[in-house]
Amino acid sequence: MYTRKMALTFARRFRTCPGPEILQKTEYEMQIQHHFSICPYCAMEEPEADLYFQILAKKLDRLPGDGSTCVSVGDIRPVKSEYGIWHDGFYYHPPTILVVDILEDLPHNVLVAQIYDDLLLAGEGDLIVCDAKTGAGDLFIECWNMYMLAEKCLGPSTANLDHEIVAAVKAMVGLPENVPEWAPLCVPMTEHDPRIYFRELEIKVGLIMSDRAAGRAGGYSEDPDKSLDLMPPEILQLNLRRCHSGITWQTPPETVSQVLALARLPESELPLAAQDDREKTIPVMCCCLEGNAFSRIFFLSARINDVIEKGQAVTCAGQVIFGEKAFENSRLRAFQVDKNHPETEVQTPDKIKWDQDNGFFLAVFRNFSVPNSRLVLVIVDLMTEKTD
């Protein structure tokens, strides 16, 4: 009997085990030896092992399609094989994706969603599309696993899905229960469901691919602020949520500033302040950005030393308490949010100074008009790519 545990094993091998074409490359000898030492599947000596992977490698084969190189919304395309990469002892194969949107503000960049074909691994937030609608076999679209890629990273089109399907994918980004009537419903997940681990794997694949593709195709800036501003707000929100499921928003944010400023943090993870220092201490959300996606989110605290009001200008100064944390290439973002109407009032500073080494900051808000405000700080750190 074929089970979800077996499906998860297939997925892990398909996504992270080097295939015959990689095993034959002598320049990868050290990486291959490392992989065999940590991968229980590739360490098998059974004669069926090679056949097992060859069968597995065909799992996402599609019908030929038109092979078009002109990228269109609805295309199913593979990420080019050259973007495969060794990472922590595993070889991450480029996935197949659905082109969800053409980003007009970012020429030659597209918004994509990963797809997979084993329906046994589909869960809440996945959109199942049967062969009758794809013409390329049954598959499901991971509406929770979207990111940006440069068009040059994509191989030829193997199929093109109807715009009705693409619209359904977009509708399910924020509301996974918003499944169209024509789509089969997924079986709810249990506490130790194999699909939980499958999603962790898929997120890792997406993170590595978006980072790898961005680095090779020049798809992101070395300035973390600019990297964030290039993201559509809904994708920035999705990236934060998939990196830390405890982050929520009271109302749907419409801008990058609102996504960052209005993020509600889990109470259990907020740093505690001393009783006599609580009014002068605020939490700071710290986001590690690798390429176009967040790899880690954690929380620090900042002490507010001075708040100076002069006319309509307000200057806030203080220090972020690092503890044992350190940053590679960080920027500080500051916001003033109306406590009573956070969804409508988010102000950014006209001037900001940030000392990455010592944590000192200063933010000047001119033409300040929010009477009941709170200061929100977010640190964004651009991480260095790490490979074997």
DOPA-730305 format. One line per 2 residues: number of its first residue (from 1); for each residue z, x, y of C-alpha. Coordinates in nm, 4 decimals. Each point is the difference from the previous one (the first is absolute). Layout:
NUM) Z:X:Y | ...
end
This chain:
1) 0.0000:0.0000:0.0000 | -0.1018:0.1355:0.3424
3) 0.3009:-0.0010:0.2352 | 0.0712:0.0801:0.3643
5) 0.1712:0.3214:-0.1081 | -0.3209:0.1069:-0.1719
7) -0.1996:-0.1017:0.3089 | 0.2310:0.2139:0.2147
9) -0.0573:0.2972:-0.2304 | -0.3764:-0.0413:0.0363
11) 0.0342:-0.0228:0.3773 | 0.2130:0.3133:0.0232
13) -0.2482:0.1963:-0.2084 | -0.2992:-0.1338:0.1874
15) 0.1473:0.0747:0.3423 | 0.1749:0.3346:-0.0583
17) -0.1247:0.1806:-0.3157 | -0.2874:0.2513:0.0306
19) -0.3110:-0.1147:-0.1838 | -0.2397:0.2205:-0.1979
21) -0.1956:0.0972:0.3131 | 0.3197:0.1399:0.1570
23) 0.1330:0.1607:-0.3176 | -0.3198:0.2053:-0.0272
25) 0.0453:0.1664:0.3407 | 0.1459:0.3478:-0.0419
27) 0.1257:0.0097:0.3593 | 0.2484:-0.2725:-0.0918
29) 0.1545:0.1912:-0.2907 | 0.3469:0.0298:0.1551
31) 0.0071:-0.3630:0.1132 | -0.1126:-0.1185:-0.3440
33) 0.2720:0.2003:-0.1744 | 0.2577:-0.1444:0.2391
35) -0.1268:-0.3512:-0.0608 | 0.0135:0.0355:-0.3786
37) 0.3576:0.1238:0.0277 | 0.1195:-0.3125:0.1840
39) -0.2341:-0.2774:-0.1212 | 0.1047:-0.1539:-0.3346
41) -0.3408:-0.1640:-0.0445 | -0.2137:0.3118:0.0417
43) 0.2431:0.2043:-0.2112 | -0.0913:-0.2111:-0.3032
45) -0.1830:0.1904:-0.2713 | -0.1424:-0.3058:-0.1721
47) -0.3777:0.0211:-0.0490 | -0.0274:-0.3394:0.1666
49) 0.1304:0.1375:0.3305 | -0.3421:0.0964:0.1426
51) -0.1558:-0.3264:-0.1122 | 0.2938:-0.1846:0.1551
53) -0.0782:0.1428:0.3420 | -0.3757:-0.0441:-0.0322
55) 0.0526:-0.3701:-0.0630 | 0.2449:-0.0091:0.2864
57) -0.2409:0.1693:0.2395 | -0.2418:-0.2918:-0.0379
59) 0.2530:-0.2644:0.1023 | -0.1239:-0.0359:0.3562
61) -0.3707:0.0395:-0.0684 | -0.1968:-0.2655:0.1913
63) -0.3493:-0.1349:-0.0146 | -0.2520:0.2233:0.1822
65) -0.0293:-0.2237:0.3092 | -0.2446:0.0959:0.2744
67) 0.1403:0.3490:0.0547 | -0.0117:-0.0535:0.3761
69) 0.1389:0.2787:0.2183 | 0.0333:-0.2312:0.3032
71) 0.3609:-0.1164:-0.0163 | 0.0567:-0.3753:0.0378
73) 0.3049:-0.2253:-0.0115 | 0.0471:-0.1230:-0.3568
75) -0.1413:0.3130:-0.1660 | 0.1637:0.1278:-0.3162
77) -0.0360:0.3764:0.0114 | 0.1549:0.3026:-0.1709
79) 0.1610:0.2696:0.2100 | -0.2132:0.3100:-0.0591
81) 0.1103:0.2217:-0.2879 | 0.0352:0.3001:0.2318
83) 0.3152:-0.1588:0.1406 | 0.1865:0.0350:-0.3289
85) 0.2983:0.2323:0.0376 | 0.2844:0.1676:-0.1858
87) 0.3415:-0.1123:0.1222 | 0.3383:0.0776:-0.1581
89) -0.1584:0.0911:-0.3313 | -0.2270:-0.3045:-0.0286
91) -0.3676:-0.0447:0.0803 | -0.0520:-0.3076:0.2163
93) -0.3402:-0.1558:-0.0573 | -0.1694:-0.1769:0.2929
95) 0.0387:-0.3783:-0.0400 | -0.2480:-0.2809:0.0431
97) 0.0514:-0.2030:0.3177 | -0.1087:-0.3160:0.1787
99) -0.1220:0.0395:0.3588 | 0.2109:-0.2551:0.1897
101) -0.1084:0.0737:0.3566 | -0.2138:0.2269:0.2159
103) 0.2238:0.1478:0.2722 | -0.1912:-0.0320:0.3273
105) 0.2571:0.2045:0.1943 | -0.0342:0.2809:-0.2526
107) -0.3709:0.0714:-0.0539 | -0.0926:0.0781:-0.3612
109) 0.3421:-0.1030:-0.1310 | 0.0756:-0.2974:-0.2232
111) 0.3015:-0.1943:-0.1189 | 0.0164:-0.0055:-0.3795
113) 0.2101:-0.1561:-0.2762 | 0.0406:0.1593:-0.3410
115) -0.1171:-0.1946:-0.3031 | 0.0777:0.0152:-0.3712
117) -0.1483:-0.1773:-0.2979 | 0.2829:-0.0610:-0.2487
119) 0.1151:-0.3519:0.0905 | 0.3168:0.0465:-0.2031
121) 0.1286:0.2199:0.2849 | -0.0717:-0.2531:0.2776
123) 0.3050:-0.1417:0.1786 | 0.1119:-0.1707:0.3199
125) -0.2197:0.1083:0.2900 | -0.2972:0.0831:-0.2229
127) -0.3163:-0.2075:0.0235 | -0.1632:-0.0536:-0.3401
129) -0.3788:-0.0336:0.0187 | -0.1861:-0.0911:-0.3169
131) -0.3399:0.1268:-0.1112 | -0.1712:-0.3207:0.1106
133) 0.0793:0.0917:0.3618 | -0.0366:0.3796:-0.0196
135) -0.2932:0.0472:-0.2324 | 0.1791:0.3227:-0.0952
137) 0.2661:-0.1157:-0.2421 | 0.3506:-0.1370:0.0466
139) 0.2167:0.1909:0.2468 | 0.2852:-0.0427:0.2450
141) 0.0274:0.1128:0.3601 | 0.3273:0.1589:0.1126
143) 0.0488:-0.1805:0.3319 | 0.3256:0.1928:0.0501
145) -0.1727:0.3387:-0.0390 | -0.2393:0.0481:0.2925
147) -0.0794:0.3087:0.2017 | -0.2740:0.1584:0.2118
149) -0.2765:0.2264:-0.1268 | -0.3025:0.1619:0.1611
151) -0.3308:-0.1485:-0.1155 | -0.1151:0.3444:-0.1134
153) 0.2746:-0.0046:-0.2666 | -0.1585:-0.2938:-0.1826
155) -0.2565:0.0070:-0.2773 | -0.2886:-0.2475:-0.0453
157) 0.0707:-0.3720:-0.0137 | 0.0349:-0.1436:-0.3506
159) 0.0485:-0.3639:0.1060 | 0.0541:-0.2118:0.3099
161) 0.2543:-0.2810:0.0116 | -0.0402:-0.3195:0.1980
163) 0.1622:-0.0152:0.3450 | 0.2178:-0.2840:-0.1283
165) 0.1698:0.2502:-0.2308 | 0.0456:0.2558:0.2776
167) 0.1534:-0.2694:0.2249 | 0.2425:-0.0899:-0.2786
169) 0.1030:0.3663:-0.0316 | 0.0767:0.0193:0.3715
171) 0.1963:-0.3256:-0.0120 | 0.2192:0.1344:-0.2809
173) 0.1011:0.3219:0.1805 | 0.2911:-0.1614:0.1810
175) 0.0367:-0.3047:-0.2248 | -0.0422:0.0984:-0.3674
177) 0.0623:-0.3602:-0.1046 | -0.3116:-0.1090:0.1917
179) -0.2193:0.0072:-0.3133 | -0.3290:-0.1931:0.0299
181) -0.0465:-0.2989:-0.2299 | -0.2834:0.1632:-0.1916
183) 0.2059:0.3063:-0.1011 | 0.2197:0.0130:-0.3145
185) 0.3727:0.0323:0.0679 | 0.1863:0.3099:-0.1145
187) 0.2983:-0.0093:-0.2353 | 0.3224:0.0669:0.2004
189) 0.1541:0.3442:-0.0409 | 0.3259:0.0584:-0.1853
191) 0.2741:0.2481:0.0893 | -0.1353:0.2889:-0.2091
193) -0.3623:-0.1082:-0.0025 | -0.2545:0.2785:-0.0735
195) -0.1964:-0.1271:0.2992 | 0.2735:0.1354:0.2288
197) -0.0768:0.3515:-0.1225 | -0.3725:-0.0694:0.0139
199) 0.0312:-0.0856:0.3692 | 0.1930:0.3193:0.0675
201) -0.2876:0.1863:-0.1648 | -0.2650:-0.1871:0.2014
203) 0.1806:0.0625:0.3284 | 0.0181:0.3700:-0.0844
205) -0.3732:0.0050:-0.0756 | -0.0766:-0.1721:0.3311
207) 0.2260:0.2341:0.1944 | -0.1560:0.3115:-0.1517
209) -0.3560:-0.1277:0.0381 | 0.0391:-0.1054:0.3632
211) 0.1671:0.3309:0.0820 | -0.2583:0.2028:-0.1931
213) -0.2965:-0.1866:0.1445 | 0.1373:0.0137:0.3549
215) 0.0583:0.3733:-0.0233 | -0.3464:0.0786:-0.1400
217) -0.1930:-0.2459:0.2120 | 0.1813:0.0641:0.3268
219) 0.1279:-0.3557:-0.0035 | 0.3270:0.0491:0.1803
221) 0.1417:0.1892:0.2917 | 0.2609:0.2741:-0.0217
223) 0.1968:-0.2011:0.2551 | 0.2156:-0.2583:-0.1834
225) -0.0120:-0.2341:0.2993 | -0.3795:-0.0096:-0.0094
227) -0.0003:-0.0451:-0.3775 | 0.2138:-0.3100:0.0392
229) -0.2005:-0.1430:0.2874 | -0.3143:0.0157:-0.2144
231) 0.1493:-0.2407:-0.2541 | -0.0536:-0.3748:0.0278
233) 0.3480:-0.1548:0.0554 | -0.0071:-0.1991:-0.3241
235) -0.0753:0.3159:-0.1998 | 0.2738:0.1937:0.1754
237) 0.2363:-0.2824:-0.0913 | -0.1245:0.0019:-0.3588
239) 0.0453:0.3780:-0.0262 | 0.3572:-0.0215:0.1257
241) 0.0814:-0.2842:-0.2365 | -0.1470:0.1641:-0.3083
243) 0.1915:0.3207:0.0784 | 0.3253:-0.1895:0.0589
245) 0.0151:-0.3573:-0.1281 | 0.3225:-0.0697:0.1918
247) -0.1702:0.0081:0.3420 | -0.0785:-0.3468:0.1386
249) -0.1319:-0.1666:0.3170 | 0.1313:-0.3243:0.1478
251) -0.3425:-0.0878:0.1386 | -0.3434:0.1472:-0.0828
253) -0.0589:0.3038:0.2269 | -0.3297:0.0152:0.1866
255) -0.0035:0.3606:0.1268 | 0.0973:0.3443:-0.1305
257) 0.2908:0.0055:0.2468 | 0.1267:-0.3338:-0.1308
259) -0.0274:0.1138:-0.3619 | 0.2247:0.2983:0.0710
261) 0.2337:-0.1540:0.2559 | 0.0646:-0.3302:-0.1763
263) 0.0528:0.1353:-0.3516 | 0.3311:-0.1306:-0.1324
265) 0.1851:0.2630:-0.2008 | 0.2202:-0.0599:-0.3058
267) 0.3633:-0.0187:0.1132 | 0.1130:0.1924:-0.3074
269) -0.2066:0.3045:0.0974 | 0.0872:0.0218:0.3676
271) 0.2164:0.3012:0.0936 | 0.3581:-0.0860:0.0854
273) 0.1429:0.0866:0.3401 | 0.3611:0.0699:0.0863
275) 0.1969:-0.2975:0.1335 | 0.0214:0.1417:0.3534
277) -0.3653:0.1093:0.0030 | -0.1846:-0.3097:-0.1218
279) -0.1161:-0.1201:0.3400 | -0.1580:0.3388:0.0682
281) -0.1658:0.0474:-0.3410 | -0.3244:-0.1553:-0.1253
283) -0.1909:0.0366:-0.3307 | -0.3236:0.2006:-0.0101
285) -0.2748:-0.0749:-0.2522 | -0.1673:0.3229:-0.1189
287) -0.3448:-0.0244:-0.1576 | -0.1683:0.2866:-0.1860
289) -0.3750:-0.0425:0.0364 | -0.2407:0.1638:-0.2469
291) -0.3592:-0.0554:0.1068 | -0.0321:-0.3731:0.0621
293) 0.3060:-0.1232:-0.1894 | 0.3762:0.0351:0.0015
295) 0.1528:0.2010:-0.2824 | 0.3666:-0.0447:0.0929
297) 0.2213:-0.1972:0.2372 | 0.3641:0.0767:0.0723
299) 0.2495:-0.0702:0.2756 | 0.1980:0.2148:0.2422
301) 0.2106:-0.0855:0.3023 | -0.0323:0.0906:0.3674
303) 0.2708:0.0282:0.2597 | -0.0829:-0.1422:0.3449
305) 0.1490:0.2342:0.2587 | -0.1380:-0.1494:0.3220
307) -0.1659:-0.3202:0.1192 | -0.1024:0.0317:0.3661
309) -0.1425:-0.2957:0.1929 | -0.1844:0.0680:0.3240
311) -0.1890:-0.2905:0.1485 | -0.2190:-0.1405:-0.2763
313) 0.0091:0.3267:-0.1952 | 0.2357:0.0694:-0.2881
315) 0.0538:0.3460:-0.1499 | 0.1602:0.0363:-0.3439
317) 0.1160:0.3405:-0.1247 | 0.1794:0.1062:-0.3152
319) -0.0191:0.1910:-0.3254 | -0.1139:-0.0862:-0.3526
321) 0.2539:0.1243:-0.2540 | -0.1981:0.1910:-0.2622
323) 0.2711:0.0997:-0.2446 | -0.1877:0.1899:-0.2727
325) -0.3389:-0.1542:0.0869 | -0.2832:0.1994:0.1549
327) -0.3481:-0.0929:0.1236 | -0.3325:0.1848:-0.0269
329) -0.2181:-0.1561:0.2689 | 0.1771:-0.2993:0.1501
331) -0.0381:-0.2324:0.2959 | 0.2576:-0.2401:0.1348
333) -0.0927:-0.3548:0.0969 | 0.2310:-0.2064:0.2183
335) -0.0040:-0.3732:0.0771 | 0.2018:-0.2482:0.2007
337) 0.0249:-0.3355:-0.1777 | 0.1276:-0.3290:0.1402
339) 0.2977:-0.1038:-0.2141 | -0.0675:-0.3695:0.0621
341) -0.3813:0.0019:-0.0358 | -0.0985:0.3099:-0.2017
343) -0.3332:-0.1492:-0.1002 | -0.1264:-0.0096:0.3590
345) 0.1595:0.2973:0.1744 | -0.0614:0.3550:-0.1191
347) -0.0222:0.2672:0.2678 | -0.1066:0.3608:-0.0516
349) 0.1136:0.2876:0.2240 | -0.2138:0.1519:0.2746
351) 0.1527:0.3372:-0.0817 | 0.1694:0.1396:-0.3083
353) 0.1389:0.3439:-0.0855 | 0.0922:0.1031:-0.3528
355) 0.1698:0.3184:-0.1279 | -0.0904:0.0120:-0.3705
357) 0.2328:0.2926:-0.0707 | 0.3180:-0.1388:0.1548
359) -0.0636:-0.3748:0.0149 | 0.0351:-0.0462:0.3759
361) -0.2138:-0.2737:0.1564 | -0.0670:-0.1647:0.3352
363) -0.2019:-0.3188:0.0566 | -0.0893:-0.1448:0.3391
365) -0.0994:-0.3677:0.0220 | -0.1529:-0.0891:0.3378
367) -0.0457:-0.3563:0.1299 | 0.2693:-0.0979:-0.2455
369) 0.0496:-0.3779:-0.0127 | 0.1954:-0.0766:-0.3192
371) 0.3566:-0.1025:0.0955 | 0.1471:-0.0201:-0.3516
373) -0.1618:0.2937:-0.1702 | 0.0694:0.2428:-0.2777
375) -0.1453:0.3462:-0.0517 | -0.1951:0.0644:-0.3209
377) -0.0879:0.3525:-0.1156 | -0.2489:0.0955:-0.2734
379) -0.0794:0.3540:-0.1156 | -0.3400:0.0593:-0.1601
381) -0.0451:0.3296:-0.1859 | -0.3373:0.1240:-0.1232
383) 0.0573:0.1698:-0.3354 | -0.1971:0.2912:-0.1404
385) -0.2145:-0.0831:-0.3012 | 0.1522:0.1345:-0.3235
387) -0.2113:0.0677:-0.3068 | 0.0308:0.2164:-0.3126
end
